[in-house]
Structure formats: structure tokens, C-alpha cells
Amino acid sequence: MGNSNLKEVSIENLSFKIKNSFFFELNEEELYKESIRMEKRKMKLMCKYNKEENDAELIEKCITNHFLLKYIEKPAIYEIIHQLSNYHINPNTEIFIQGNNPCYFYILSSGECEIIKDGIITKTINEGECFGELSLIYEFNREYTVRTKSGCDVWATEKKNFLKIPEHIANITFEKNNKAISNIPLFKVLSQSQKNILMNKLYCCSYPGDKPIFRENDISYCIYLIKEGELEIRYKDKTIDYIGPGDYFGLVSVMNKSNRIFEVIPKDKKECKLFSLSISFLHKLYGPNYISEILLTIIKSAFFKNKCFSRMNIKFLSEIFDNFSFSFYEKETKILDKDDLKNKYALIPITGNLLNSKDNTIICKRSELLFGDEIYNNISEKINFDIKCSNFSLIAKCNIEDILNYLKCSFIEYTEHYSLIKQLKNVPIFRNFTEEKFDNILQKIKIDKIQKGENVITEGEEGTKFFIIKKGQLDIYKGDKYIRTMNENEYLGERALFFKEPRSATAKAKIDAEVFYLEKDDFDSIIDADMIDFLTNRLYLQDETIKIKDLIYKRNLGKGSYGIVSLVRSKNNNFLYAIKNISIKQIYYSKLYKNIDMERNILLRIDHPFIVKMVKTLKDQKYIYYLMEFIKGRELYDVLNELNLLSKFQAQFYIGSIMLAVKYLHERKFIFRDIKPENIMVTTIGYIKLIDFGMAKTLIDKTNSIVGTPQYMAPEIILGDYYSFEIDYWSIGICLYEFVCGNVPFGENSNTPLDIYVSIINR
């Protein structure tokens, strides 16, 4: 088949058959039960669950001394202890065998065992040591055989019990923390990755009602968040404020790296529950500039809470952060004078409140924007009273004129501009345009109102416009036959412009509608020749109507673990595709069906220039087939071997390209989880293509699956913590190190995955 002199063969002869169902049912449960029975036959149950005090101490000591298990929370450890049962195993018995499925977790309570790998005794297991845990956690077959030297007693529990207990406890902690921080302004606009770091590591402490949380002049080392209860803030023995659930305190002292200014005590001597964030944790959450990032987070939250500004893209605040000043005011200091204009300054109390000096009513609470509506709508209305702060307050202040000078337009115009760009970015052929390209489009694009029943385009006419549906719906007809209905943000008319074809269908307004449109000359001026070639190729790759009879086999491209990748050509337009086949038997034996199904679903939903494109899937009795984009190029791994070390520019180019592809995936809630040079192709013109989505999955907020290539895995994955999209950036960082140093930073010379994991955790 790989001989280039062979005559071209129709793909129909390769027995492609499309089935309604993608997979047949596989009975994994029976295989697992049989493994359990085989392993359990070797053990005699001595007692179920019941443990003496010394037994519990031995088990807890074993778990807490383990390099990985010691990170499990105390409640989970106690649950594991509870689930363990005591068994006796006779001398010279193989407890489990190398290559078998993992079924049990063991702790040796008496006796001695041997570890045998490839027929060689490599280690002895002594009393108080555990074994079998790594293959359970990381879901691989047993890497060695364990055999008793003498009669042994063990504590053991099944895999399903061992894995569910810490997962259950972590779930409870995660969800409780998620609920507790959801309304705290400090974390309102954190990225999902930052929130996951926060919720995994945020622990709650109870404070008795008869003691202060801290006193004046105490050393500052953390910020506190109130989960339950109310607190009284005192200064020189006088109460100056009360704060409750969802609020935070201690920020100013941490910012100034000074001792505490106030005394904080539980109100009415009632117990309260607080989260604490240490300076070291804030550094991990926000980075080395954590103070600036906390202040920026609060400013963003204040703007976002305002109904008018919530419609904007407030990323501009990061760019103008240096325009804000931060001042500390004593109690009842005047902040603004009567007759000042409401739209002159952006004022945000970081701590404390702003008051009407006439009646002491609160007009702006902490972490809110004063006069946000007037600022947004540019209403030059005078204030008819002085404004003062309620107590010792930190106030952020910025001149609105400085912000508008940066934006070069009003807030309303900026919002409309952002909304239109956001809508245009939903159009696939525009989604990767630069800001300059979008500005160019906005200068040329026009809007037209279409009445119900009116044609937008008519079948057979010459195409002179490109359309995007702004509002309403369009029905598509071929002749008198209804084809489908198009909705907002969908586009039409591009084929006639690209291929100079007459309109292939009629688009009629189903209801009153509005459309954006670009004239052909304007369209051509925006999209240059190279981009037209690129977009034409994308149109071929989006053609789901292609049939098996249209494909001609050319040659084999390569052989993977589970099948062959072949090159095929379309009879209609000579466009080249790749076809990957995967053996259903291999999927069954290697238990890959969930991974394959996930990979298929993800690939069919993505379309990005730096990610391999799937056209459609096919299946017959023996194979599953992916019809894919043909990438002419080489693996980045091979390119690195040839180039050796990359220059600064080369490393920046490749890392930047990978980041763009990953950002696109994350925006659509896909996490890749196996970024490495072997999963990146470099095309003949030098651009990258992300390939192999076998470990990718759809992610709503978190997961704790342990997957990936050891050298590129983030510590959170190894430790079994909940993680989110941030772990892909760790892998990108490993790639960057490899690009400029020539080797990976962890486990370069390690012989086993365990050595690599320890190296990463002890980094």
C-alpha cells in the first residue's frame, strides 16, 4: 500500500461503513470483578474494619510518611483507616503479579515481603510499609510482583474504596469553599484557574468568641476572610466598624508590611469561622506582584458590579492601573467637596465606606465604584454634599479624563465597539483576526434591515456581498426545498466570493432581521491573497458533505500504536486529507473507548489554524476512521533534535503559537493535558499544529484525573489535587525550558515514573 507506483484505489474498496452508533457496549465490570476474585483468593480475612489503637497508629503513620499520601487531608486518612480490613497471607504466596490489573491497596502489619521485577528481587517490604498504591492512583497495571517470604498479615481495601474516599472529602471541601468565596469582592474576577488554586488550598479555622483574632501591633502575615459570624474592629479601645460573612480584613497591614493597626474580636463573644490567606499563598495565587494584583482585582470587581460597566470589556483597567493612586485616610476625612462633578473621578474604597457628610448615610460601600452610572453616561452633575470616609480607609482614585484619553472614545462608544467585535469573533473566518483587522472591518461594515419574507441572497445570482446575521433568523432554500434555518452570528455568501460561483441557495428572512454585510471590494481589501488561500482550505476542511466515493487512496503516511494513517485525495477538488484508522479490538483491550469518544467529540467542535482539524468520522466492523486535515511537516520533537537549542526568537515564536492554540481550547472549556513536543507538528512553512487529543477532555471547572506524560505533568496532577486549565501552562513552561536548555527540568535522567514524580514534587 505504501508503494507510490501502485495505481490509485477508490476509498470505497477499503470497506468504509457508517454506523448509527459510534461504539458498542464493553463489559469492563466483569473483567474487574474477575481480577478481584483472583487476588482475594490468596488472602484469609481475619477481621473486617475493627482495629486496635496500635493498628490505627501504624496505618496513620504509614500514610502520613508516604511521599504522596501525606498530602491527603486528615478526614480522608481516617476514612481510609476505617475501610481497611485485616487479612492473613501464607508464606511464598504471590499477592499480586507483574502486569495484572490493580485491585487492592495494602499495608504490611507483620511479616516480610519481596518485590520482584522481571524475575529479579529488587526490594524487601517491611512492617508498616504500604504497597500497590501507585498503580491504583495512576491507573496502570502492576509494575512488579509482590511475594510473601513468611506468613504475613496485611491491612487492605479495594481500589474503589481507596480512590473514592479522598475524592469525596476533596469534593466537599471544594464545593464549600466555592460557595464561601463566591461573593467576596477580592476574588470576584479571578480566573477559573486562580479560583481552583484558591479553593483547593483554602482551609477554614474556628476562633473562640472570648479571644481577639489579632491585637494592635501584632505582626501581619495573612489576610482573613469571614465565613461565619460577625467581627468587631476596634482602634484604641473604641469600636469603629462591624464586618460579617463575605467580608475580608487585614489587607492594609499586609500591603504596608506593617504591624496590625486595629484589634479584631468576635462580636458578642460568639465563635466565628475564618479563612486565612498567608503572604506566601498570596504570592502563589497572584505572583510576585501580589499586592498590585489584589488591588487591580478589587478595582475590576468594582467596575464590573456596576450595571453599566458590566457590559464592557474591562481589560483596559489592567493597562491604566498605574493611573490609580491609593491613599490612606483617617476617620471622617473629607474626600470630595460639594459642587465637585460626579463624573470627574473614579473613586473606589478598598477598605471602609464613603458617607454623605450631611446625614452620615453610606453612599458607596467598600469595593464599589462611586457614581458609576454618571461616569459611564458622562453626566456632568454636581454633588450637593461633601463626601467623607467612614473610618480609617484606603481609597483608590483615578481621573476619568485619563481613562477616556486611553480609550480614545466614550465609555458608551467603547461598549458598542467591544460588543460588535465580540459578535464578529463568533464568525469562524474572523475569530483569529488582530485588533487592527477588526478596526479595519468596523470602518467598512454596514448594517441592513430585512423584512420578514424578503430575500437576502437569491439562488443563481452573482455573489457581491458577504453577510453576517446580527439579529433574527434566515431560512435557506435550494429551489423550493427547505434546507435549514440560520441564526445570529452565522454567516453566508463566502463561497461565491472565494470561488466566484453563483449563489448556490436562497436565504429568506424567517422573521424581521438585521444583517452586517461587506461589499466584495471591501471584503477583498480586508482578506489578502495568503488569507484567501488559508480560508479556502478551511472551507474544504469544514465540508461535511464529502462522501467516501469522492476519496482516492494515495499512500501511507505512518503507523501508530493502533492503526495506520493514510493520505487521500478528493476527486472533486484535488484537496488532500489524512485518514487515521484505530482498531476497535485495540480500543477494547487497552480500555481506550472513553478517551477515543472524548477525542472525537472535541475535534469535531474545534477549528483553529494551530490545531489539527477533523472533518468527520467513519466506522466499520473493525476500525474507527478519522478524516483529518493533512499536515505536511514534521514533529516538533524531530525539529528540536535537528536544531538543538532554539534561539530566543524561535522559542518565543513556538511558545507564543502554542499559547494561542491552548487559549482557544480553554475558552471552549477543553483541557489538553499532554502538551509536549511529540504532540506538536511543524508545517513546511514553519507554523505549529497541535495534534493527538487522546488525553483531552471537556472541563467545566475542575478535575483530579491523573494523566499525562510524567516529565511534563504539573505537581497538582501528581498529588491528586483538583486542578483546572492552569496545568496546560505548566507543560508549556516545561517545553520552553526544553527549547532553550536542551533537556527537561525534572526527571531527565530518571529511570522510573516514580523518580520523576518525586523530582517534580520536591522541586
ABEGO torsion letter per residue (X at the ends): XABAABBBBBAAAAGBBBBABABBBBBAAAAAAAAAAAAAAABBBABBGBBBAAAAAAAAAAAAABAAAAABBAAAAAAAAAABBBBBBBBGBBABBBGBBBABBBBBABEBBBBBBGGBBABBBBBGBBBGAAAAAAGBBBABBBBBABBBBBBBBBAAAAAAAAAAAAAAAAAAAAAAAAABAAAAABBAAAAAAAAAABBBBBBBAABBABBBGBBBABBBBBABEBBBBBBGGBBABBBBBGBBBGAAAAAAGBBBABBBBBBGGBBBBBBBBBAAAAAAAAEAAAAAAAAAAAAAAAAAABAAAAABBAAAAAAAAAABBBBBBBBGBBABBBGBBAAABBBBBABEBBBBAAAGBBABBBGBBBGAAAAAAGBBBBBABBBBBABBBBBBBBBAAAAAAAAGBBAAAAAAAAAAAAAAAABAAAAABBAAAAAAAAAABBBBBBBBGBBABBBGBBBABBBBBABEBBBBBBEABBABBBBBGBBBGAAAAAAGBBBABBBBBABBBBBBBBBAAAAAAABBAAAAAAAAAAAAAABAABBAAABBBABBAEBBAAEBBBBBBBAAAGBBBBBBBBBAAAAAAAGAAAAAAAAAAAAAABBBAABBBBABBBBBAABBBBBBBBBBEBBAAAAAAAAEBBBAAAAAAAAAAAAAAAAAAAAAGBBAGABBAAABBBBAAGBBBBBGAAABBBBAABBABBBEBAAABBAAAAAGBBBBAAAAAAAAAAAAAAAAAGBBABGAABABAAAAAAAAAAX
